[in-house]
Amino acid sequence: MPTRRRQARIFALQALYEADTTGHEPVETLERLLQETDATEEVKAFARELVNGAVAERQHLDDVIARVAPAWPIEQMATIDRNILRLAILEILLNNRTPVKAAINEAVELAKSFGSDNSAKFVNGVLGSVSSMATR
């Protein structure tokens, strides 16, 4: 069973992925997902924090991705990878409550679980570049 914070990240990822692929509102999608679960209030609160942050900072997050991965236009990136990166960059650069290495490890685990065969390596590489921005 995933940790509570990983469980929250999974809910957030599912909501952002659905929003990207269907055009549904991410916050409403998350609330629907959370109603269908017996997750703790702590998990639900962290998932909401992640989705709200990703929605509010989407342009900034996408700008960071474009800067550190210029060979991969954001709109051509796999939807799951793009949203994993958004969540991790939010935690690394803007949230600052999760240690950088932990945020990267969590993102890589999400990529292994939900992405393609190459997702984990791609996510790790992009976030390695982002982490150098965080330590400046």
C-alpha positions in Angstrom: 0.0 0.0 0.0 1.4 3.4 -0.9 2.3 6.0 1.7 -0.3 8.7 2.4 1.6 11.3 0.5 2.1 9.0 -2.4 -1.6 8.2 -2.4 -2.3 11.9 -2.5 0.1 12.3 -5.4 -1.7 9.5 -7.3 -5.1 11.2 -6.8 -3.6 14.5 -7.9 -2.0 12.9 -11.0 -5.2 11.1 -11.9 -7.1 14.4 -11.7 -4.6 16.4 -13.8 -4.3 13.6 -16.3 -8.0 13.4 -16.8 -8.2 17.2 -17.1 -5.5 17.2 -19.8 -7.1 14.4 -21.8 -10.8 15.3 -21.5 -10.9 19.0 -20.7 -12.7 18.3 -17.4 -12.0 20.8 -14.6 -9.2 19.4 -12.5 -10.5 20.5 -9.1 -13.9 19.0 -9.8 -12.3 15.8 -11.1 -10.3 15.5 -7.9 -13.3 16.0 -5.7 -15.1 13.2 -7.6 -12.2 10.9 -7.2 -11.9 11.7 -3.5 -15.6 11.0 -3.0 -15.1 7.5 -4.3 -12.4 6.6 -1.8 -12.0 6.1 2.0 -8.7 8.1 2.0 -7.9 10.0 5.2 -8.5 13.7 5.4 -4.7 14.2 5.4 -4.4 12.5 2.0 -7.4 14.4 0.6 -5.9 17.8 1.9 -2.5 17.1 0.3 -4.1 16.0 -3.0 -6.1 19.2 -3.0 -3.1 21.3 -2.3 -1.2 19.7 -5.2 -4.0 20.1 -7.7 -4.8 23.6 -6.7 -1.1 24.5 -6.9 -0.7 22.8 -10.3 -3.7 24.6 -11.6 -2.7 28.0 -10.2 1.0 27.7 -11.4 0.4 25.8 -14.6 2.0 28.3 -16.9 5.0 28.8 -14.6 5.4 25.0 -14.3 5.2 24.6 -18.1 7.7 27.4 -18.6 10.2 25.6 -16.2 9.7 22.3 -18.1 10.2 24.1 -21.5 13.4 25.7 -20.1 15.0 22.5 -18.8 13.7 20.1 -21.6 13.8 22.3 -24.7 14.0 19.2 -27.0 10.6 18.1 -25.8 7.8 20.6 -26.5 5.3 20.5 -23.7 2.4 19.7 -26.0 4.3 16.8 -27.5 5.3 15.3 -24.2 3.4 12.2 -23.0 0.4 13.5 -20.9 1.3 11.4 -17.9 5.0 12.5 -18.0 4.0 16.2 -18.3 1.7 16.0 -15.3 4.2 14.0 -13.2 6.7 16.8 -13.9 4.2 19.5 -13.0 3.5 18.0 -9.6 7.2 17.4 -8.9 8.3 20.8 -10.0 5.5 22.3 -7.9 6.9 20.5 -4.8 10.6 21.2 -5.6 10.4 24.9 -6.6 7.2 26.3 -5.2 6.0 24.2 -2.2 9.4 23.7 -0.6 8.1 21.4 2.1 9.2 18.2 0.5 13.0 17.5 0.3 14.2 17.8 -3.3 15.5 14.2 -3.4 12.2 12.9 -2.0 10.2 14.8 -4.6 12.3 13.4 -7.4 12.1 9.8 -6.0 8.3 10.1 -5.7 8.0 11.4 -9.3 10.2 8.6 -10.6 8.1 6.0 -8.8 4.9 7.5 -10.3 6.6 7.4 -13.7 7.5 3.7 -13.2 3.9 2.9 -12.2 1.9 5.0 -14.7 4.3 6.0 -17.5 5.9 4.2 -20.4 9.2 2.2 -20.3 11.2 5.4 -20.7 9.2 7.7 -18.4 11.2 7.1 -15.3 14.5 7.9 -16.9 13.0 11.0 -18.7 11.4 12.3 -15.5 14.5 11.8 -13.5 16.6 13.6 -16.1 14.3 16.6 -16.3 14.0 16.8 -12.5 17.8 16.6 -12.1 18.0 19.8 -14.1 15.2 21.4 -12.1 16.9 20.4 -8.8 19.9 22.5 -9.8 17.6 25.5 -10.1 16.3 24.8 -6.6 19.7 24.9 -5.1 20.9 28.2 -6.5 
